[in-house]
């Protein structure tokens, strides 16, 4: 007998999934029932699609309205209020607000969140980072802060401009680094604030503890512990169609960004996966590792295209530095953020030194 929608939903309910209104819920045939875990909640208007989709206990879909989840992974208590999410990974307690539009290459760590009407693609928010409403934040990695009450934040109405018009078709060699991975994953750094009703022209770098005043577009880097309000330049000059800018400094910026992605993947492989204590944790962390691989491939492809158009060869980057983690870790039920909080200064220093050496190995391989 053909597998129909009502049977698929009944199978989920029998497994302990909370289906609030089966009449307003769609589960595609390719969704694997065992990947929708008991205790997950599907609110009215939920659409689940894709064999990769995985919802941990406590995950919620469609809290405020219709939501479509395609090949996305939700950790415990992660949620989307409404909107569309494809190929993203949300760790414990991460939340997408109403009318979210989230595409592949996106990773939200513990309790990272957005308000309503936020667009993300190849976006990585480390733990607790918060985005306001009406934001387009593609091709960005953001860190900073130590807890849910002390976190980096982007004000509402902010755009990361991730496209430049130079050359035959323009390019997206413009990813921006707000904070970093080497220090950011340890949750010890001062928070960063980017004021609303503004934006940032990639590829920028922003230091920890910095504040960008509202209502501006950042066109220059922002040093650590700096308050900045950058004046809008007045420019009027001829433009030659198809003209190219130079390969630098954007070439180097792209390599530095890729290095941070490689660092984060190494961290997930050696630390987070080693500590994963159950099947749900292993599935979510493995999905995050896969997503970081997708992000690295994207940035390498963008850099290659950028350099080749400017007559330069793509460097042979070392994307798998053979540098072992200094800590011996084993599966543990202690939640990741709590575990980080229990590390002493010497343990943090060892981990930070290792991560720094991974980043340096990738950047040095360009020479």
BELBELPE-V658840 format. One line per field, one symbol per residue. phi: phi as a letter, one per 40 degrees, with the letter a starting at -180 (. if undefined). burial: 1 if it has 16 or more other C-alpha atoms within 10 Angstrom, else 0. A space follows every 10 residues. Layout:
phi = ???
burial = ???
This chain:
phi = .ccbdccccd cccccgccbc adcbbbbcdc ccdccbcdgc bbcdgcbbbg ccdabcdgcb bgcbidabbb fbbbcdgcab cahbbbgcbb cdgcabccgc bbbdgbbbcd gcabccfbbb afbbbcdgcb bccfbbbcgb bbbhgbacca bcabccgbbc cbabccgcbg abcbcbbbga cdbcccfbcc cbbbccfaaa cccbbbccgc bbdcgbbcbb cbcdfbcbbc cccbbaacbc dgcbcccbcc dccccccddc cccccccccc bccccdbacd cccccccccc ccccccdccc cccdcccccc gbcccccccb dcbcccccbb daccddcccd cccccccccc cccccccccc ccccccc
burial = 0000100110 0110011110 0100111100 1110111111 1111111111 1111111111 1111111111 1111111111 1111111111 1111111111 1111111111 1111111111 1111111111 1111111111 1111111000 1111111111 1110011000 1111111111 1111111011 1111111111 1111111111 1111111110 1101000110 0000000000 0000001001 1011111111 1111111111 1111111001 1111111110 1111110111 0111111000 0001001110 1000100000 0000010001 0000000100 1111111111 1110000
